[in-house]
Amino acid sequence: MRNLTLLTDLYQITMGYGFYKHGKHEDEVSFDLFFRRNKLITYSIAAGLQQAVEYLLDWHFDEEDIAYLRSLNLFGEDFLEYLRNMKFTGDVYAVKEGEPVFPGEPILTVKAPLIQAQFAETALLNILNHQTLIATKSSKICRATAGSGAVLEFGLRRAQGPDAGIYGARAAVIGGCSSTSNVLTGQMFGVPVAGTMAHSWIMGYDSEYEAFKAYAESYPDSCLLLVDTYDTLRSGVPNAIKVFKELKAAGHTPKGIRLDSGDFAYLSKKARQMLDEAGFPEAKICASGDLDERSISSLMQQGAKIDIWGVGTKLITSEDLPALGGVYKMSALFHKDGSITPKIKMSDNSEKVTTPGFKCLYRMYDKHTGMAIADLITLADEVIDESKNITIFHPIDTWKKKEVYDYTLEKLQHTIVKGGKLVYEFPSLMEIQAFSKAELSKFWEEYLRLDMPQVYKVDLSEKLHTLKTNMINDIREGKKKE
């Protein structure tokens, strides 16, 4: 793994030096990483935890790093020596990768010495924002197929750089893609890879038929032919059928055809009819080219006969929402006597007022249906009596409330790192995908639909709500006195 220790903003290091100069660098604090509400964000799929933790546990300032920081003429030699020996010694609590999460929820919490917790901000946001964004986009795209076909991730050539391609493909698999065209991602994470041919294969031969025949000879048992190079219905599909008949006569089963342009609804219906009439009802039809959840949903409504969806640009770039908007904010200061001072960030925008304190995140399920009711954020030392009803409120419009009874609670945050040591076993990527699908199935469709979804309920416990309200009022009163 590359040394990414300096994958940070300069102000993280300058603040660290300030903390060091004023003797505050070893103060223990907690920071929460969460994302804010956005009109395009209904739910998100948490992703990137493994890479985030690997970053933290691989911290080391090598001699080149120290020499570069020295060249900036900003830091004293004693501080540079401190950095040379600095390792991550704190704790990390996080939701599992693949978990559906919602705005305002702490999906990762760092509890560590102030200089370490602060230094971690930029890289953690970079890693978790990106992968969560792409996993969420992938989840929406895969859900749009209504289970009618596999989604293949085809985005590497359009990704914003190698890392975005590698880890974007990883996140896409977490979100539900069955495979990726990205060979390096397949190698690194043990996921299926898939791909067929480009138009240049067909153009490299004297005729489309010759190109198809040559490909079939190379891959007789996995022959999927790209049929739109010249004329999909007049030459592409007929030539594919001709080659399929030759394969069948030789004892092989052709896989199918791929459409990469044109009216997918019309072309897929006509191609399906032609393939069926020729005796190839098992041949699959794959579509690729500027697809996303909305175009796929529209094609499904039009009755398109598509079995496999190849999705690239709009998935790997999350075209409609290019940034998740996750933030990382201090929530508490821990004292040597065991006491905790909660911390809050104020704003004139109520959505940007942070929730103070060292916290836990729970999901409430209906005892009878097993479906998710709401999420509850509490203080870490709270004990919730599940035998008692809970009244939950809308986080902004507090006049909206719901009485919850006959429920069970599940703690969503797990201890990942303790005292700088990994205490959690990361599952395989395909295991994460299966977990994510299972967790999504516990939510009613109303919360997940593309258009006008119902807002899923996320509330603070009464104790935490009271703490936040009192802190806000105290700050406002202090301003009035000034």
C-alpha positions as CSV (number, residue, x, y, z in Angstrom):
1,M,0.0,0.0,0.0
2,R,1.3,3.5,-0.8
3,N,2.2,5.7,2.0
4,L,-0.8,8.1,2.1
5,T,0.0,9.8,5.4
6,L,0.3,13.2,3.8
7,L,-3.0,12.8,2.0
8,T,-4.4,15.7,4.0
9,D,-5.0,19.5,3.9
10,L,-2.2,21.7,5.2
11,Y,-4.5,23.2,7.8
12,Q,-4.7,19.8,9.6
13,I,-0.9,19.9,10.1
14,T,-0.8,23.6,11.0
15,M,-3.6,23.1,13.6
16,G,-1.7,20.1,14.9
17,Y,1.3,22.2,15.4
18,G,-0.8,24.8,17.2
19,F,-2.3,22.1,19.5
20,Y,1.3,20.8,20.1
21,K,2.6,24.3,21.0
22,H,-0.2,24.9,23.4
23,G,-0.1,21.4,25.0
24,K,-3.5,20.4,23.8
25,H,-2.4,17.7,21.3
26,E,-2.9,14.8,23.7
27,D,-6.3,15.9,24.8
28,E,-8.7,13.1,24.0
29,V,-11.7,14.0,21.8
30,S,-14.3,12.4,19.6
31,F,-15.2,13.4,16.0
32,D,-18.3,12.1,14.1
33,L,-18.4,11.6,10.3
34,F,-21.8,12.1,8.8
35,F,-23.5,13.6,5.8
36,R,-26.2,16.2,5.6
37,R,-29.6,16.1,4.0
38,N,-29.7,16.7,0.2
39,K,-32.7,16.7,-2.1
40,L,-31.1,13.8,-4.0
41,I,-30.1,11.8,-0.9
42,T,-32.8,9.6,0.5
43,Y,-30.6,6.8,1.8
44,S,-27.0,6.0,1.4
45,I,-24.9,2.8,1.4
46,A,-21.9,3.1,3.8
47,A,-18.7,2.1,2.0
48,G,-15.0,2.7,2.2
49,L,-14.5,1.6,5.9
50,Q,-11.8,-0.9,5.2
51,Q,-9.7,1.6,3.2
52,A,-10.3,4.3,5.8
53,V,-9.0,2.0,8.6
54,E,-6.1,0.8,6.6
55,Y,-5.1,4.5,6.1
56,L,-5.2,5.1,9.8
57,L,-3.3,2.1,10.8
58,D,-0.6,2.7,8.2
59,W,0.3,6.2,9.4
60,H,4.0,6.8,9.3
61,F,6.0,9.9,8.4
62,D,9.0,8.7,6.5
63,E,12.2,10.8,6.0
64,E,10.9,12.2,2.7
65,D,7.7,13.4,4.5
66,I,9.7,15.0,7.3
67,A,12.1,16.7,4.9
68,Y,9.2,18.1,2.8
69,L,7.4,19.5,5.9
70,R,10.7,21.0,7.1
71,S,11.0,22.8,3.7
72,L,7.7,24.6,4.3
73,N,9.4,26.6,7.1
74,L,6.2,26.3,9.2
75,F,7.2,23.8,12.0
76,G,9.7,23.5,14.7
77,E,12.2,20.6,14.8
78,D,10.6,19.3,18.0
79,F,7.2,19.0,16.3
80,L,8.7,17.3,13.3
81,E,10.3,14.8,15.6
82,Y,6.9,14.2,17.3
83,L,5.4,13.5,13.9
84,R,8.2,11.1,13.0
85,N,7.0,8.9,15.9
86,M,3.3,9.5,15.7
87,K,1.0,6.5,15.1
88,F,-2.7,6.2,15.4
89,T,-3.5,5.1,19.0
90,G,-7.2,5.8,19.2
91,D,-10.5,4.0,18.7
92,V,-12.8,3.8,15.7
93,Y,-16.5,3.0,15.8
94,A,-18.4,2.6,12.6
95,V,-21.4,1.1,10.8
96,K,-20.6,-1.9,8.7
97,E,-19.9,-1.4,5.0
98,G,-23.1,-1.9,3.0
99,E,-25.3,-0.6,5.8
100,P,-28.1,1.8,4.7
101,V,-27.6,5.1,6.5
102,F,-29.4,8.4,6.6
103,P,-28.6,12.1,6.9
104,G,-27.2,13.2,10.3
105,E,-26.2,9.8,11.5
106,P,-22.7,9.2,12.8
107,I,-21.5,6.5,10.3
108,L,-18.0,6.6,11.8
109,T,-16.7,8.0,15.1
110,V,-13.0,8.6,15.9
111,K,-12.0,8.8,19.6
112,A,-8.4,9.7,19.9
113,P,-5.8,12.3,21.0
114,L,-6.8,15.6,19.4
115,I,-3.9,15.9,17.0
116,Q,-4.6,12.4,15.7
117,A,-8.4,12.8,15.4
118,Q,-7.9,16.2,13.6
119,F,-5.2,15.0,11.3
120,A,-7.5,12.1,10.1
121,E,-10.3,14.3,8.9
122,T,-9.3,15.0,5.3
123,A,-8.4,11.4,4.3
124,L,-11.4,9.8,6.0
125,L,-13.7,12.2,4.2
126,N,-12.0,11.6,0.9
127,I,-12.3,7.8,1.2
128,L,-15.7,7.5,2.8
129,N,-17.4,10.3,0.8
130,H,-16.3,8.8,-2.5
131,Q,-17.1,5.1,-1.9
132,T,-20.4,5.8,-0.1
133,L,-21.4,8.1,-3.0
134,I,-20.7,5.4,-5.6
135,A,-22.2,2.5,-3.6
136,T,-25.4,4.6,-3.2
137,K,-25.6,5.3,-6.9
138,S,-25.0,1.7,-7.7
139,S,-27.7,0.6,-5.2
140,K,-30.3,2.9,-6.9
141,I,-29.3,1.7,-10.4
142,C,-29.5,-2.0,-9.3
143,R,-32.9,-1.4,-7.6
144,A,-34.2,0.2,-10.8
145,T,-33.9,-3.1,-12.6
146,A,-36.4,-4.6,-10.2
147,G,-34.3,-7.8,-10.1
148,S,-34.9,-8.4,-13.8
149,G,-31.2,-8.5,-14.8
150,A,-27.6,-8.2,-13.6
151,V,-25.8,-4.9,-13.6
152,L,-22.2,-4.8,-14.8
153,E,-19.9,-1.9,-13.8
154,F,-18.3,-0.5,-16.9
155,G,-16.9,2.8,-15.7
156,L,-13.1,2.7,-15.5
157,R,-12.4,4.7,-18.7
158,R,-14.7,7.5,-17.5
159,A,-13.6,7.6,-13.8
160,Q,-11.7,10.6,-12.5
161,G,-8.4,8.9,-12.2
162,P,-7.1,5.4,-11.4
163,D,-8.1,5.3,-7.7
164,A,-11.6,6.6,-8.5
165,G,-11.8,3.7,-11.0
166,I,-10.5,1.1,-8.6
167,Y,-12.4,2.0,-5.5
168,G,-15.4,3.3,-7.4
169,A,-15.8,-0.2,-8.9
170,R,-15.4,-1.7,-5.4
171,A,-18.1,0.6,-4.1
172,A,-20.3,-0.3,-7.1
173,V,-20.1,-4.0,-6.2
174,I,-21.1,-3.2,-2.6
175,G,-24.1,-1.3,-4.0
176,G,-25.2,-4.4,-6.0
177,C,-23.3,-4.7,-9.3
178,S,-22.7,-8.4,-10.1
179,S,-19.3,-7.8,-11.7
180,T,-16.9,-5.1,-13.0
181,S,-14.9,-4.7,-16.2
182,N,-12.0,-3.4,-14.1
183,V,-9.5,-6.2,-14.0
184,L,-7.4,-4.7,-11.2
185,T,-10.4,-4.3,-8.9
186,G,-11.3,-7.9,-9.7
187,Q,-7.8,-9.0,-8.7
188,M,-7.6,-6.8,-5.6
189,F,-11.0,-7.7,-4.1
190,G,-11.9,-11.1,-5.5
191,V,-15.0,-10.0,-7.5
192,P,-16.2,-11.3,-10.8
193,V,-14.9,-9.5,-13.9
194,A,-16.9,-9.3,-17.2
195,G,-16.6,-7.8,-20.7
196,T,-16.9,-8.7,-24.3
197,M,-15.6,-6.6,-27.2
198,A,-15.4,-3.1,-28.6
199,H,-16.5,-1.8,-32.0
200,S,-12.9,-1.9,-33.1
201,W,-13.0,-5.8,-33.1
202,I,-15.8,-5.7,-35.7
203,M,-14.1,-2.9,-37.7
204,G,-10.8,-4.8,-37.7
205,Y,-12.3,-7.4,-40.1
206,D,-13.5,-7.2,-43.6
207,S,-17.1,-8.0,-42.6
208,E,-19.3,-8.1,-39.5
209,Y,-19.9,-11.8,-40.0
210,E,-16.2,-12.5,-40.2
211,A,-15.6,-10.6,-37.0
212,F,-18.4,-12.4,-35.2
213,K,-17.2,-15.8,-36.4
214,A,-13.6,-15.1,-35.3
215,Y,-14.8,-14.1,-31.8
216,A,-17.0,-17.2,-31.6
217,E,-14.1,-19.3,-32.4
218,S,-12.1,-17.6,-29.7
219,Y,-14.8,-17.9,-27.0
220,P,-17.3,-20.5,-28.1
221,D,-18.9,-21.0,-24.7
222,S,-19.1,-17.3,-23.7
223,C,-19.9,-15.6,-27.0
224,L,-21.7,-12.3,-26.5
225,L,-21.6,-10.2,-29.7
226,L,-21.8,-6.4,-30.1
227,V,-24.4,-5.9,-32.8
228,D,-24.7,-2.1,-33.4
229,T,-21.5,-1.3,-35.3
230,Y,-23.3,-0.9,-38.7
231,D,-27.0,-1.6,-38.5
232,T,-28.4,-3.4,-35.4
233,L,-31.5,-5.1,-36.9
234,R,-30.5,-5.4,-40.6
235,S,-27.0,-6.8,-40.1
236,G,-26.0,-7.0,-36.5
237,V,-28.6,-9.4,-35.1
238,P,-28.9,-11.4,-38.4
239,N,-25.1,-12.0,-38.5
240,A,-25.1,-12.9,-34.8
241,I,-27.9,-15.4,-35.4
242,K,-25.9,-16.9,-38.3
243,V,-22.9,-17.4,-36.0
244,F,-25.0,-18.7,-33.1
245,K,-26.4,-21.4,-35.4
246,E,-22.9,-22.5,-36.3
247,L,-22.0,-22.6,-32.6
248,K,-25.1,-24.6,-31.8
249,A,-24.3,-27.1,-34.5
250,A,-20.8,-27.5,-33.0
251,G,-22.3,-28.2,-29.6
252,H,-21.9,-24.8,-28.0
253,T,-24.5,-22.4,-26.4
254,P,-24.1,-18.8,-27.3
255,K,-24.4,-16.3,-24.5
256,G,-26.2,-13.4,-26.4
257,I,-25.9,-10.0,-27.9
258,R,-25.1,-6.4,-26.7
259,L,-26.8,-3.2,-27.7
260,D,-24.7,-0.1,-27.2
261,S,-26.7,2.6,-28.9
262,G,-30.1,3.5,-30.3
263,D,-33.6,3.0,-28.9
264,F,-33.0,0.3,-26.4
265,A,-36.7,-0.4,-25.8
266,Y,-37.5,-0.8,-29.5
267,L,-34.3,-2.6,-30.5
268,S,-34.4,-5.0,-27.5
269,K,-38.0,-6.0,-28.3
270,K,-37.2,-6.6,-32.0
271,A,-34.0,-8.4,-31.2
272,R,-35.7,-10.6,-28.7
273,Q,-38.3,-11.6,-31.3
274,M,-35.6,-12.3,-33.9
275,L,-33.6,-14.4,-31.5
276,D,-36.6,-16.4,-30.3
277,E,-37.8,-17.1,-33.8
278,A,-34.4,-18.3,-34.7
279,G,-34.4,-20.8,-31.8
280,F,-32.3,-18.9,-29.3
281,P,-34.7,-18.0,-26.5
282,E,-32.0,-18.5,-23.9
283,A,-29.7,-15.9,-25.6
284,K,-29.3,-12.8,-23.3
285,I,-29.6,-9.2,-24.4
286,C,-27.2,-6.8,-22.8
287,A,-27.6,-3.0,-23.1
288,S,-24.9,-0.4,-22.4
289,G,-24.4,3.3,-23.0
290,D,-25.2,6.3,-20.7
291,L,-27.6,4.3,-18.5
292,D,-28.6,5.2,-15.0
293,E,-31.5,4.5,-12.6
294,R,-34.0,6.7,-14.3
295,S,-33.3,5.6,-17.9
296,I,-33.4,1.9,-16.7
297,S,-36.6,2.5,-14.8
298,S,-38.1,4.1,-18.0
299,L,-37.0,1.2,-20.1
300,M,-38.5,-1.2,-17.7
301,Q,-41.8,0.6,-17.9
302,Q,-41.6,0.4,-21.7
303,G,-41.2,-3.4,-21.5
304,A,-37.7,-3.5,-22.8
305,K,-36.3,-7.0,-23.2
306,I,-33.0,-6.5,-21.5
307,D,-31.3,-9.1,-19.3
308,I,-28.0,-7.5,-18.6
309,W,-27.3,-3.8,-17.9
310,G,-23.8,-2.4,-18.5
311,V,-23.5,0.9,-16.7
312,G,-20.5,3.1,-16.9
313,T,-20.2,6.9,-16.9
314,K,-23.2,7.9,-14.9
315,L,-22.4,5.3,-12.2
316,I,-18.7,5.8,-11.7
317,T,-19.0,9.6,-11.7
318,S,-22.4,9.7,-9.9
319,E,-23.3,12.2,-12.5
320,D,-26.4,13.8,-10.9
321,L,-24.7,14.1,-7.4
322,P,-20.9,14.4,-7.8
323,A,-20.2,14.8,-4.1
324,L,-21.8,13.3,-1.0
325,G,-21.1,16.3,1.2
326,G,-20.0,14.3,4.2
327,V,-18.5,16.3,7.1
328,Y,-16.4,15.5,10.2
329,K,-17.1,17.4,13.4
330,M,-15.8,17.3,16.9
331,S,-18.5,16.1,19.3
332,A,-16.9,15.6,22.8
333,L,-13.8,16.3,24.9
334,F,-12.8,13.6,27.4
335,H,-11.2,14.5,30.7
336,K,-8.8,12.4,32.8
337,D,-11.3,12.2,35.6
338,G,-13.7,10.4,33.3
339,S,-16.0,13.3,32.7
340,I,-17.1,14.3,29.2
341,T,-17.6,17.8,27.8
342,P,-20.0,17.7,24.8
343,K,-19.1,20.0,21.9
344,I,-21.5,21.6,19.4
345,K,-21.0,23.7,16.2
346,M,-23.7,26.4,15.8
347,S,-25.0,27.8,12.5
348,D,-27.8,30.1,11.4
349,N,-28.9,27.1,9.2
350,S,-30.5,24.7,11.6
351,E,-29.5,21.7,9.4
352,K,-25.8,22.6,10.0
353,V,-26.1,22.7,13.8
354,T,-24.2,19.6,15.0
355,T,-25.3,17.0,17.6
356,P,-23.1,17.1,20.7
357,G,-21.8,14.3,22.8
358,F,-20.2,10.9,22.5
359,K,-23.0,8.9,20.9
360,C,-24.5,5.6,19.7
361,L,-26.7,4.8,16.7
362,Y,-29.5,2.3,16.9
363,R,-32.1,1.0,14.4
364,M,-35.6,0.2,15.6
365,Y,-37.5,-2.7,14.0
366,D,-41.1,-3.7,14.3
367,K,-41.3,-6.9,16.3
368,H,-44.0,-8.4,14.1
369,T,-42.8,-7.5,10.6
370,G,-39.1,-7.2,11.1
371,M,-39.1,-4.0,9.1
372,A,-37.2,-0.8,10.1
373,I,-39.3,1.8,11.8
374,A,-36.7,4.6,12.6
375,D,-33.2,5.2,13.7
376,L,-32.3,6.6,17.1
377,I,-29.2,8.5,18.1
378,T,-28.4,8.3,21.8
379,L,-25.6,9.3,24.2
380,A,-23.2,6.4,24.6
381,D,-23.9,5.9,28.3
382,E,-27.7,5.7,27.8
383,V,-29.6,2.4,28.4
384,I,-32.8,2.1,26.4
385,D,-35.6,0.1,28.0
386,E,-37.2,-1.7,25.0
387,S,-40.2,-2.6,27.1
388,K,-41.2,1.1,27.1
389,N,-42.8,3.1,24.3
390,I,-40.6,5.7,22.6
391,T,-41.9,9.0,21.1
392,I,-39.8,10.0,18.1
393,F,-39.9,13.5,16.6
394,H,-39.0,15.0,13.3
395,P,-35.5,16.5,13.6
396,I,-36.6,19.9,12.3
397,D,-40.4,20.0,12.4
398,T,-40.7,18.8,16.0
399,W,-44.5,19.1,15.9
400,K,-44.4,15.9,13.8
401,K,-44.1,12.9,16.2
402,K,-44.7,9.1,16.3
403,E,-45.2,6.7,19.2
404,V,-43.2,3.6,18.7
405,Y,-44.0,0.3,20.6
406,D,-43.4,-3.4,20.1
407,Y,-40.0,-2.8,18.7
408,T,-36.5,-4.2,19.0
409,L,-33.2,-2.2,18.9
410,E,-30.1,-3.0,17.0
411,K,-26.8,-1.1,17.6
412,L,-25.4,-0.1,14.3
413,Q,-22.0,1.2,15.2
414,H,-19.4,-1.5,15.9
415,T,-15.9,-1.2,17.5
416,I,-13.4,-1.5,14.6
417,V,-10.2,-0.2,16.1
418,K,-9.4,-0.2,19.9
419,G,-6.2,1.5,21.2
420,G,-4.8,1.7,17.7
421,K,-5.3,-2.1,17.1
422,L,-7.7,-3.6,14.6
423,V,-10.3,-5.7,16.5
424,Y,-12.7,-6.3,13.6
425,E,-12.5,-8.8,10.7
426,F,-13.4,-7.3,7.4
427,P,-15.7,-9.5,5.3
428,S,-15.1,-10.2,1.6
429,L,-16.6,-7.8,-1.0
430,M,-19.3,-10.2,-2.1
431,E,-20.2,-10.8,1.6
432,I,-20.6,-7.1,2.0
433,Q,-22.9,-7.0,-1.0
434,A,-25.1,-9.8,0.3
435,F,-25.3,-8.0,3.7
436,S,-26.3,-4.7,2.1
437,K,-29.1,-6.4,0.1
438,A,-30.4,-8.1,3.2
439,E,-30.4,-4.8,5.1
440,L,-32.2,-2.9,2.4
441,S,-34.9,-5.6,2.3
442,K,-35.8,-4.5,5.8
443,F,-37.0,-1.1,4.6
444,W,-40.4,-0.4,3.1
445,E,-40.3,0.6,-0.6
446,E,-41.7,4.0,0.3
447,Y,-38.4,5.0,1.8
448,L,-36.3,3.8,-1.2
449,R,-38.3,4.7,-4.2
450,L,-36.7,7.1,-6.8
451,D,-39.5,9.6,-6.9
452,M,-40.8,11.5,-3.9
453,P,-39.6,9.0,-1.3
454,Q,-41.0,9.1,2.2
455,V,-38.4,10.6,4.6
456,Y,-37.1,7.9,6.9
457,K,-37.3,8.9,10.6
458,V,-34.0,9.6,12.4
459,D,-34.4,11.1,15.9
460,L,-32.4,11.9,19.0
461,S,-33.1,10.3,22.4
462,E,-34.9,12.5,24.8
463,K,-31.7,12.9,26.9
464,L,-29.6,13.8,23.8
465,H,-32.3,16.2,22.5
466,T,-32.4,18.0,25.8
467,L,-28.6,18.3,25.9
468,K,-28.5,19.7,22.4
469,T,-31.4,22.1,23.1
470,N,-29.9,23.4,26.3
471,M,-26.5,23.9,24.7
472,I,-28.1,25.9,21.8
473,N,-30.0,28.0,24.3
474,D,-27.0,28.6,26.5
475,I,-25.0,29.9,23.5
476,R,-27.8,32.1,22.3
477,E,-28.2,33.6,25.8
478,G,-24.4,34.2,25.9
479,K,-24.7,36.1,22.6
480,K,-27.5,38.2,23.9
481,K,-25.4,39.2,27.0
482,E,-22.6,40.2,24.7
